Amino acid sequence: MTINETQDEIIEEFQGFDDWMDKYQLLIDLGNDQEPLDDKYKTEQNLIDGCQSRVWLQADLVGGADGDVIVFKAESDALIVKGIVALLIRVLSGHTPQEILDADLYFIDKIGLKEHLSPTRSNGLLAMVKQMRMYALAFQAKQAGA
């Protein structure tokens, strides 16, 4: 599934709810459904700067059928943030560094996420996206040098 197909799927899921309390509940459920991050990855190095709550992000370059893809894993100590990072992983994990760098993450605006987050959470969301793109850039540079 392409990044845009996954985004469209998420938009459709969120359109089923009119009330933002239901959307927050969906985010919390998504976060709770996510596999917990192995403690060995909960390091200072994996903590994302700019997040009000603690968010750890682990990225690995894995050989796939169509070339190397990045697999993201993450965890947060805040329920809604855990759900947000679960959405980002769902959209970006399993894609090549180039696909991630080229992605326009329009689902964030389409589901109304930005306008329903506090300024600090909104900054945290941007920090998570930025960090995922930094990993993609680093892996891409590593591939080019290999």
Backbone as a printed PyTorch tensor [residue, N CA C, xyz], in Angstrom:
tensor([[[  0.8440,  -1.1890,   0.0000],
         [  0.0000,   0.0000,   0.0000],
         [  0.8830,   1.2440,   0.0000]],

        [[  0.5340,   2.2140,  -0.8210],
         [  1.3330,   3.4420,  -0.8890],
         [  1.0610,   4.3250,   0.3360]],

        [[  1.9240,   5.3050,   0.5270],
         [  1.7530,   6.2560,   1.6340],
         [  0.4070,   6.9780,   1.4930]],

        [[  0.0720,   7.4080,   0.2900],
         [ -1.1820,   8.1400,   0.0880],
         [ -2.4060,   7.2450,   0.2900]],

        [[ -2.3230,   5.9830,  -0.1060],
         [ -3.4520,   5.0640,   0.1230],
         [ -3.6930,   4.8770,   1.6160]],

        [[ -2.6070,   4.7780,   2.3780],
         [ -2.7300,   4.6410,   3.8330],
         [ -3.3300,   5.9120,   4.4340]],

        [[ -2.8850,   7.0710,   3.9630],
         [ -3.4320,   8.3420,   4.4630],
         [ -4.9300,   8.4340,   4.1780]],

        [[ -5.3350,   8.0350,   2.9610],
         [ -6.7560,   8.0820,   2.5890],
         [ -7.5810,   7.1550,   3.4800]],

        [[ -7.0060,   6.0160,   3.8280],
         [ -7.6740,   5.0540,   4.7040],
         [ -7.8900,   5.6700,   6.0970]],

        [[ -6.8740,   6.3440,   6.6020],
         [ -6.9630,   6.9920,   7.9220],
         [ -8.0140,   8.1070,   7.9000]],

        [[ -8.0090,   8.9050,   6.8300],
         [ -8.9890,   9.9970,   6.6950],
         [-10.4040,   9.4090,   6.7470]],

        [[-10.6010,   8.3090,   6.0390],
         [-11.9110,   7.6520,   6.0120],
         [-12.3270,   7.1770,   7.4100]],

        [[-11.3800,   6.5950,   8.1390],
         [-11.6780,   6.1190,   9.5080],
         [-12.1110,   7.2770,  10.4050]],

        [[-11.4250,   8.3990,  10.2950],
         [-11.7320,   9.5440,  11.1530],
         [-13.0140,  10.2520,  10.7330]],

        [[-13.3840,  10.1510,   9.4560],
         [-14.6250,  10.7870,   8.9900],
         [-15.8580,  10.1180,   9.5870]],

        [[-15.6940,   8.9240,  10.0990],
         [-16.8060,   8.2100,  10.7200],
         [-17.2250,   8.8180,  12.0570]],

        [[-16.4280,   9.7530,  12.5670],
         [-16.7180,  10.3760,  13.8630],
         [-16.9300,  11.8760,  13.6920]],

        [[-18.0030,  12.3920,  14.2700],
         [-18.2580,  13.8320,  14.2260],
         [-17.6920,  14.5260,  15.4530]],

        [[-17.7110,  13.8260,  16.5580],
         [-17.3240,  14.3870,  17.8410],
         [-15.8200,  14.1880,  18.0690]],

        [[-15.1440,  15.2610,  18.4970],
         [-13.7120,  15.1340,  18.7170],
         [-13.3610,  14.2310,  19.8880]],

        [[-14.2720,  14.0670,  20.8380],
         [-13.9890,  13.1420,  21.9450],
         [-13.8720,  11.7100,  21.3970]],

        [[-14.6970,  11.3900,  20.3940],
         [-14.6250,  10.0620,  19.7670],
         [-13.3160,   9.9100,  18.9870]],

        [[-12.8820,  10.9880,  18.3480],
         [-11.6210,  10.9430,  17.5930],
         [-10.4400,  10.7710,  18.5500]],

        [[-10.4880,  11.4550,  19.6970],
         [ -9.4330,  11.2770,  20.6920],
         [ -9.4220,   9.8340,  21.1780]],

        [[-10.6180,   9.2580,  21.3740],
         [-10.7150,   7.8700,  21.8250],
         [-10.0990,   6.9320,  20.7910]],

        [[-10.3520,   7.2150,  19.5080],
         [ -9.7610,   6.4120,  18.4340],
         [ -8.2290,   6.5090,  18.5020]],

        [[ -7.7040,   7.7160,  18.7100],
         [ -6.2560,   7.8950,  18.8450],
         [ -5.7070,   7.0850,  20.0170]],

        [[ -6.3960,   7.1400,  21.1530],
         [ -5.9640,   6.4030,  22.3440],
         [ -5.9720,   4.8990,  22.0590]],

        [[ -7.0370,   4.4240,  21.3980],
         [ -7.1290,   3.0010,  21.0480],
         [ -5.9850,   2.5870,  20.1190]],

        [[ -5.6860,   3.4360,  19.1410],
         [ -4.5870,   3.1390,  18.2110],
         [ -3.2590,   3.0400,  18.9620]],

        [[ -3.0720,   3.9520,  19.8930],
         [ -1.8510,   3.9350,  20.7060],
         [ -1.7590,   2.6980,  21.5630]],

        [[ -2.8920,   2.2890,  22.1390],
         [ -2.9060,   1.1010,  22.9940],
         [ -2.7190,  -0.1870,  22.2000]],

        [[ -3.1250,  -0.1630,  20.9200],
         [ -2.9770,  -1.3490,  20.0710],
         [ -1.5410,  -1.5340,  19.5950]],

        [[ -0.7550,  -0.4860,  19.7120],
         [  0.6250,  -0.5310,  19.2440],
         [  1.4750,  -1.4080,  20.1520]],

        [[  2.3660,  -2.1580,  19.5350],
         [  3.2620,  -3.0170,  20.3040],
         [  4.2040,  -2.1530,  21.1370]],

        [[  4.4050,  -2.5090,  22.4180],
         [  5.2980,  -1.6940,  23.2530],
         [  6.7260,  -1.7300,  22.7050]],

        [[  7.4250,  -0.6300,  22.8630],
         [  8.8030,  -0.5230,  22.4070],
         [  9.7030,  -1.2520,  23.3910]],

        [[ 10.6190,  -2.0360,  22.8630],
         [ 11.5790,  -2.7630,  23.6950],
         [ 12.3670,  -1.7530,  24.5410]],

        [[ 12.5590,  -2.0740,  25.8140],
         [ 13.2490,  -1.1650,  26.7380],
         [ 14.6410,  -0.7600,  26.2530]],

        [[ 15.2940,  -1.6290,  25.4790],
         [ 16.6530,  -1.3010,  25.0100],
         [ 16.6600,  -0.0900,  24.0680]],

        [[ 15.4690,   0.2400,  23.4970],
         [ 15.3690,   1.3970,  22.5990],
         [ 14.9410,   2.6700,  23.3260]],

        [[ 14.5850,   2.5420,  24.5980],
         [ 14.1600,   3.7250,  25.3640],
         [ 15.3960,   4.4170,  25.9290]],

        [[ 16.1350,   5.0400,  25.0060],
         [ 17.3800,   5.7060,  25.3720],
         [ 17.2490,   7.2030,  25.1200]],

        [[ 18.1740,   7.9490,  25.6930],
         [ 18.2160,   9.4000,  25.4750],
         [ 18.3280,   9.7080,  23.9820]],

        [[ 19.1330,   8.8970,  23.2930],
         [ 19.3800,   9.0970,  21.8610],
         [ 18.0850,   8.9790,  21.0430]],

        [[ 17.1690,   8.1340,  21.4890],
         [ 15.9170,   7.9180,  20.7540],
         [ 14.7820,   8.8450,  21.1880]],

        [[ 15.0160,   9.6580,  22.2150],
         [ 13.9890,  10.6060,  22.6560],
         [ 13.8750,  11.7360,  21.6380]],

        [[ 12.6540,  12.1370,  21.3320],
         [ 12.4440,  13.2180,  20.3750],
         [ 12.4250,  14.5520,  21.1010]],

        [[ 13.2760,  15.4630,  20.6450],
         [ 13.2950,  16.8230,  21.1960],
         [ 12.0770,  17.5770,  20.7010]],

        [[ 11.5130,  18.4130,  21.5450],
         [ 10.4080,  19.2590,  21.1150],
         [  9.0530,  18.6990,  21.5010]],

        [[  9.0470,  17.5330,  22.1460],
         [  7.7790,  16.9500,  22.5970],
         [  7.6100,  17.2300,  24.0860]],

        [[  6.3870,  17.5920,  24.4380],
         [  6.0670,  17.8570,  25.8390],
         [  6.1520,  16.5510,  26.6380]],

        [[  5.6230,  15.4710,  26.0620],
         [  5.7120,  14.1700,  26.7050],
         [  6.9300,  13.4410,  26.1440]],

        [[  7.2570,  12.3290,  26.7590],
         [  8.4220,  11.5880,  26.2810],
         [  8.0050,  10.6720,  25.1310]],

        [[  8.7300,  10.7880,  24.0260],
         [  8.4790,   9.9580,  22.8450],
         [  9.8140,   9.3760,  22.3980]],

        [[  9.8600,   8.0490,  22.3250],
         [ 11.0410,   7.3730,  21.8280],
         [ 10.7370,   6.8670,  20.4280]],

        [[ 11.6750,   7.0760,  19.5090],
         [ 11.4970,   6.6360,  18.1290],
         [ 12.7160,   5.8370,  17.6980]],

        [[ 12.4670,   4.6190,  17.2580],
         [ 13.5290,   3.7510,  16.7660],
         [ 13.2880,   3.5150,  15.2810]],

        [[ 14.3380,   3.6260,  14.4720],
         [ 14.2240,   3.3900,  13.0310],
         [ 15.2890,   2.3950,  12.6010]],

        [[ 14.8880,   1.4270,  11.7860],
         [ 15.8260,   0.4420,  11.2620],
         [ 15.6420,   0.3230,   9.7660]],

        [[ 16.7590,   0.2230,   9.0540],
         [ 16.7130,  -0.0020,   7.6110],
         [ 16.7150,  -1.5090,   7.3910]],

        [[ 15.6640,  -1.9860,   6.7360],
         [ 15.4690,  -3.4260,   6.5710],
         [ 15.3770,  -3.7420,   5.0830]],

        [[ 16.0180,  -4.8130,   4.6820],
         [ 15.9400,  -5.2220,   3.2770],
         [ 14.5520,  -5.7290,   2.9450]],

        [[ 13.9410,  -5.1210,   1.9440],
         [ 12.6080,  -5.5310,   1.5110],
         [ 12.6600,  -6.0910,   0.1040]],

        [[ 11.5490,  -6.6050,  -0.3820],
         [ 11.4780,  -7.1880,  -1.7250],
         [ 11.8090,  -6.1410,  -2.7930]],

        [[ 11.3970,  -4.8930,  -2.5600],
         [ 11.6370,  -3.8300,  -3.5390],
         [ 12.7770,  -2.9100,  -3.1110]],

        [[ 13.7060,  -3.4360,  -2.3470],
         [ 14.8090,  -2.6030,  -1.8470],
         [ 14.6670,  -2.3580,  -0.3550]],

        [[ 15.5530,  -1.5460,   0.1730],
         [ 15.5680,  -1.2910,   1.6100],
         [ 14.4490,  -0.3300,   2.0270]],

        [[ 13.7900,  -0.6800,   3.1080],
         [ 12.7250,   0.1580,   3.6570],
         [ 13.0350,   0.4610,   5.1270]],

        [[ 12.4280,   1.5270,   5.6210],
         [ 12.6210,   1.9030,   7.0230],
         [ 11.4440,   1.3790,   7.8290]],

        [[ 11.7740,   0.7290,   8.9310],
         [ 10.7410,   0.2620,   9.8570],
         [ 10.8650,   1.0930,  11.1270]],

        [[  9.7800,   1.7830,  11.4520],
         [  9.7550,   2.6270,  12.6480],
         [  9.0330,   1.9080,  13.7770]],

        [[  9.5400,   2.1320,  14.9830],
         [  8.8510,   1.6860,  16.1970],
         [  8.9310,   2.8630,  17.1520]],

        [[  7.8840,   3.0350,  17.9530],
         [  7.9100,   4.1700,  18.8800],
         [  7.0090,   3.9070,  20.0690]],

        [[  7.1940,   4.7170,  21.0710],
         [  6.3320,   4.6700,  22.2460],
         [  6.3470,   6.0310,  22.9190]],

        [[  5.2610,   6.3250,  23.6030],
         [  5.1710,   7.5700,  24.3530],
         [  4.5390,   7.2800,  25.7040]],

        [[  4.8020,   8.1660,  26.6470],
         [  4.1770,   8.0030,  27.9680],
         [  2.8380,   8.7390,  28.0510]],

        [[  2.4110,   9.3530,  26.9380],
         [  1.1200,  10.0490,  26.9000],
         [  0.2000,   9.3340,  25.9060]],

        [[ -1.0330,   9.0730,  26.3110],
         [ -1.9590,   8.2630,  25.5150],
         [ -2.2530,   8.8260,  24.1300]],

        [[ -2.5900,  10.1030,  24.0510],
         [ -2.9480,  10.6900,  22.7470],
         [ -1.7120,  10.7660,  21.8490]],

        [[ -0.5760,  11.1090,  22.4260],
         [  0.6710,  11.1880,  21.6580],
         [  1.0440,   9.8070,  21.1220]],

        [[  0.8060,   8.7940,  21.9400],
         [  1.0610,   7.4170,  21.5230],
         [  0.2110,   7.0830,  20.2840]],

        [[ -1.0130,   7.5700,  20.2640],
         [ -1.8990,   7.3630,  19.1170],
         [ -1.4290,   8.1150,  17.8870]],

        [[ -0.9520,   9.3390,  18.0920],
         [ -0.4540,  10.1480,  16.9760],
         [  0.7620,   9.4760,  16.3450]],

        [[  1.6810,   9.0190,  17.1900],
         [  2.8820,   8.3770,  16.6590],
         [  2.5120,   7.0430,  15.9890]],

        [[  1.4750,   6.3740,  16.4890],
         [  1.0060,   5.1350,  15.8460],
         [  0.5100,   5.4260,  14.4250]],

        [[ -0.1840,   6.5560,  14.2540],
         [ -0.6490,   6.9540,  12.9100],
         [  0.5360,   7.2390,  11.9870]],

        [[  1.5210,   7.9640,  12.4890],
         [  2.6950,   8.2930,  11.6800],
         [  3.4400,   7.0180,  11.2570]],

        [[  3.5510,   6.0770,  12.1900],
         [  4.2120,   4.8100,  11.8690],
         [  3.4120,   4.0590,  10.8090]],

        [[  2.1130,   4.0390,  10.9650],
         [  1.2520,   3.3520,  10.0000],
         [  1.4360,   3.9170,   8.5850]],

        [[  1.5950,   5.2370,   8.5000],
         [  1.7380,   5.8980,   7.2010],
         [  3.1490,   5.7150,   6.6290]],

        [[  4.1840,   5.8600,   7.4500],
         [  5.5490,   5.9300,   6.9260],
         [  6.3720,   4.6490,   7.0270]],

        [[  6.0910,   3.8070,   8.0010],
         [  6.8990,   2.6050,   8.1880],
         [  6.7240,   1.6390,   7.0180]],

        [[  7.8340,   1.0150,   6.6240],
         [  7.7790,   0.0480,   5.5330],
         [  7.9600,   0.6660,   4.1540]],

        [[  8.3860,   1.9240,   4.1280],
         [  8.6190,   2.6050,   2.8480],
         [ 10.0970,   2.9600,   2.7130]],

        [[ 10.5110,   3.2370,   1.4860],
         [ 11.9150,   3.5750,   1.2420],
         [ 12.2030,   4.9830,   1.7680]],

        [[ 13.4860,   5.2630,   2.0360],
         [ 13.8320,   6.6260,   2.4760],
         [ 13.3090,   7.6840,   1.5060]],

        [[ 13.4230,   7.4360,   0.1950],
         [ 12.9830,   8.4250,  -0.7960],
         [ 11.4710,   8.6570,  -0.7200]],

        [[ 10.7090,   7.5720,  -0.5690],
         [  9.2430,   7.7120,  -0.4730],
         [  8.8730,   8.5570,   0.7430]],

        [[  9.5690,   8.3420,   1.8450],
         [  9.2890,   9.0870,   3.0800],
         [  9.6350,  10.5690,   2.8880]],

        [[ 10.7610,  10.8300,   2.2520],
         [ 11.1750,  12.2200,   2.0220],
         [ 10.2310,  12.9320,   1.0570]],

        [[  9.6710,  12.1960,   0.1040],
         [  8.7640,  12.7860,  -0.8900],
         [  7.3200,  12.9080,  -0.3930]],

        [[  7.0050,  12.2720,   0.7190],
         [  5.6150,  12.2060,   1.1850],
         [  5.0760,  13.5560,   1.6320]],

        [[  3.8500,  13.8370,   1.2000],
         [  3.1100,  15.0000,   1.6660],
         [  2.1060,  14.4580,   2.6770]],

        [[  2.3250,  14.7320,   3.9350],
         [  1.4690,  14.1630,   4.9850],
         [  0.1870,  14.9860,   5.1490]],

        [[ -0.6770,  14.8940,   4.1560],
         [ -1.9080,  15.6960,   4.1400],
         [ -2.9660,  15.1810,   5.1020]],

        [[ -2.8450,  13.9400,   5.5650],
         [ -3.8700,  13.3840,   6.4640],
         [ -3.9600,  14.1580,   7.7730]],

        [[ -2.8480,  14.7470,   8.2120],
         [ -2.8160,  15.4680,   9.4870],
         [ -3.8260,  16.6240,   9.4670]],

        [[ -3.8430,  17.3810,   8.3670],
         [ -4.8020,  18.4830,   8.2290],
         [ -6.2090,  17.9660,   7.9490]],

        [[ -6.3070,  16.9500,   7.0930],
         [ -7.6240,  16.4460,   6.6610],
         [ -8.4440,  15.8790,   7.8170]],

        [[ -7.7800,  15.2660,   8.8170],
         [ -8.5540,  14.7240,   9.9400],
         [ -8.7170,  15.7680,  11.0480]],

        [[ -8.1430,  16.9730,  10.8220],
         [ -8.3170,  18.0600,  11.7870],
         [ -7.4180,  17.9530,  12.9990]],

        [[ -6.3800,  17.1450,  12.8730],
         [ -5.5080,  16.8940,  14.0150],
         [ -4.8080,  18.1600,  14.4990]],

        [[ -4.2360,  18.9110,  13.5690],
         [ -3.4730,  20.1030,  13.9580],
         [ -4.3200,  21.0930,  14.7420]],

        [[ -5.5440,  21.3400,  14.2640],
         [ -6.3740,  22.3570,  14.9220],
         [ -6.9490,  21.8980,  16.2630]],

        [[ -6.8780,  20.5880,  16.5500],
         [ -7.4150,  20.0820,  17.8160],
         [ -6.3220,  19.6940,  18.8100]],

        [[ -5.0870,  20.0640,  18.4930],
         [ -4.0050,  19.7970,  19.4310],
         [ -3.5660,  21.1060,  20.0740]],

        [[ -3.0950,  21.0060,  21.3130],
         [ -2.5460,  22.1950,  21.9710],
         [ -1.2700,  22.5960,  21.2130]],

        [[ -0.8520,  23.8510,  21.3340],
         [  0.3690,  24.2810,  20.6290],
         [  1.5790,  23.4010,  20.9400]],

        [[  1.7130,  22.9710,  22.1980],
         [  2.8710,  22.1330,  22.5390],
         [  2.7630,  20.7530,  21.8850]],

        [[  1.5520,  20.1900,  21.8280],
         [  1.3720,  18.8910,  21.1560],
         [  1.5880,  19.0300,  19.6550]],

        [[  1.1530,  20.1470,  19.1040],
         [  1.3350,  20.4160,  17.6790],
         [  2.8290,  20.4910,  17.3460]],

        [[  3.5920,  21.1650,  18.2100],
         [  5.0430,  21.2240,  18.0320],
         [  5.6510,  19.8310,  18.1220]],

        [[  5.1290,  19.0330,  19.0380],
         [  5.6060,  17.6590,  19.2000],
         [  5.3440,  16.8230,  17.9620]],

        [[  4.1670,  17.0130,  17.3610],
         [  3.8100,  16.3080,  16.1280],
         [  4.8060,  16.6630,  15.0220]],

        [[  5.0910,  17.9620,  14.8750],
         [  6.0610,  18.4040,  13.8720],
         [  7.4490,  17.8300,  14.1570]],

        [[  7.8080,  17.7610,  15.4360],
         [  9.1110,  17.2020,  15.8180],
         [  9.1960,  15.7210,  15.4540]],

        [[  8.0900,  14.9790,  15.6280],
         [  8.0780,  13.5560,  15.2790],
         [  8.2510,  13.3660,  13.7720]],

        [[  7.5130,  14.1540,  12.9870],
         [  7.6080,  14.0720,  11.5280],
         [  9.0290,  14.4270,  11.0880]],

        [[  9.5720,  15.4910,  11.6760],
         [ 10.9260,  15.9340,  11.3290],
         [ 11.9450,  14.8320,  11.6340]],

        [[ 11.8060,  14.1920,  12.7840],
         [ 12.7450,  13.1380,  13.1760],
         [ 12.6520,  11.9430,  12.2260]],

        [[ 11.4400,  11.5810,  11.8100],
         [ 11.2670,  10.4610,  10.8780],
         [ 11.9100,  10.8010,   9.5300]],

        [[ 11.7920,  12.0450,   9.1220],
         [ 12.4100,  12.4720,   7.8540],
         [ 13.9350,  12.5190,   7.9850]],

        [[ 14.4250,  12.8870,   9.1740],
         [ 15.8820,  12.9080,   9.4010],
         [ 16.4480,  11.4930,   9.2950]],

        [[ 15.7430,  10.5210,   9.8550],
         [ 16.1730,   9.1240,   9.7210],
         [ 16.2070,   8.7340,   8.2460]],

        [[ 15.1740,   9.1070,   7.4950],
         [ 15.1070,   8.7710,   6.0700],
         [ 16.2970,   9.3860,   5.3200]],

        [[ 16.6040,  10.6330,   5.6490],
         [ 17.7270,  11.3290,   5.0220],
         [ 19.0490,  10.6380,   5.3570]],

        [[ 19.2140,  10.2720,   6.6260],
         [ 20.4430,   9.6050,   7.0730],
         [ 20.6080,   8.2410,   6.3880]],

        [[ 19.5170,   7.4600,   6.3170],
         [ 19.5950,   6.1490,   5.6700],
         [ 19.8630,   6.2910,   4.1700]],

        [[ 19.2770,   7.3260,   3.5640],
         [ 19.4710,   7.5700,   2.1300],
         [ 20.9520,   7.9080,   1.8620]],

        [[ 21.5250,   8.7400,   2.7060],
         [ 22.9280,   9.1190,   2.5650],
         [ 23.8280,   7.9040,   2.7580]],

        [[ 23.4580,   7.0580,   3.7010],
         [ 24.2180,   5.8360,   3.9850],
         [ 24.1830,   4.9020,   2.7770]],

        [[ 22.9820,   4.7970,   2.1560],
         [ 22.8310,   3.9410,   0.9680],
         [ 23.6800,   4.4760,  -0.1780]],

        [[ 23.6800,   5.7910,  -0.3540],
         [ 24.4240,   6.4130,  -1.4480],
         [ 25.9260,   6.1940,  -1.2800]],

        [[ 26.3460,   6.1810,  -0.0290],
         [ 27.7680,   5.9880,   0.2520],
         [ 28.1950,   4.5290,   0.2560]],

        [[ 27.2200,   3.6500,   0.2480],
         [ 27.5320,   2.2040,   0.3520],
         [ 28.0090,   1.6360,  -0.9610]]])
